[in-house]
Amino acid sequence: MYKKIGNYLDDRVEELNFWGKTLHYHRPLSKYMAALEKAGMYVSSFREPVPPGELIELYPEQEYHYRIPSFVVIRAKSI
């Protein structure tokens, strides 16, 4: 399984069907890190959450979210 990534460094908005039509905002990770640095913050926690196995059993078509995380959660603190 793979997720094709094209023009990774470009910002873009995509309309996807993610449990209904939703807008997804792609930004490279370096853009988030640069924004935090500019704001005088540091990352204290960085997570790529995935759905629990029980949810995948209920919705097997969502398995790709378990194998390729679709979200990033960043906790940042002021320096």
GIURFEN-V763807 format. One line per field, one symbol per residue. psi: psi as a letter, one per 20 degrees, with the letter a starting at -180 (. if undefined). A space follows every 50 residues. Layout:
psi = ???
//
This chain:
psi = qropoqlhipqrpqprnnlrpqppopqqhhggghggghjkrqpiqpqnqq qqhhhhhhmhijhhhhhnqiqppppqqq.
//
